[in-house]
């Protein structure tokens, strides 16, 4: 009986080993497939707005709204009217500064959930600000602005006026194979609530840092204190041609104004709309590729 038992168990053991081997092979193939997949986490659609900016549609507490996508916004904001629609009760105060040095004091709402193209994001703090008073007369209405703070700790690729791609690790690795890295600084003003990005700019005296601002649809703005280093005169109220380079060698060409600023400058959509930009908002790194 012992020998018969052994003769039966041997084929069973061999079959079991073969089955396990097939399972392990299948798992290995699946892992390999997942590792090779370059699908992003999600894609958020942008639509052109005015001559150079973009807007994004969002649903907040069941209420649809249209928001400018503004990498220079710092703190995502609602208009007072939209805050009322979503039954947000503004409270307290957050204080920040525009690049001119103008101080802005605004109340806020907290832990606000946004749905963008079917994807959910939570803003820890949303400022209450009437953005339309900064937009000029006779422009299409928007309910606020969405900044990079909504995507903190994520990797995003901005395809100008078309989409915001939320990258997976695999899609990110694939993306930056074709892009050039740019040194950046992550700027977290307003007691760490805000999030914006400064790009490195070459000057004869060293590296300057200019805000990368998709919400600026006009000329590049250069601070008086570095204007001569870039071949510009201080206090240029009329835009003049400007030519300088980012720290990665990418040329910046366009028109620029100069003025008294609390930062080195602001590079807007005039330049950024010609470049796909990938931002690792966790590690503080950026890459760029020319648009097709």
Protein Blocks (a to p, Z undefined) as FASTA:
>chain_A
ZZmmmmmmmmmmmmmmmmmmmmmmmmmmmmmmmmmpccdfbdcddddehjlbccddddee
hiacdddddfknopacddfklmmmnopacehjdddddfkopacdddddehiacdeehiac
ddfbacdddfklmnoghiacdfbdcdfklmgoiacdddehkbccdddfklmmmmmmmpcc
dddddddeehhlaccdddddddfkbccdddddfklmbdcdddfklmmmnopaehifbdcd
dddddfkopacdddddddddfbfbdcdfklmmmpccdddfknopacddddZZ
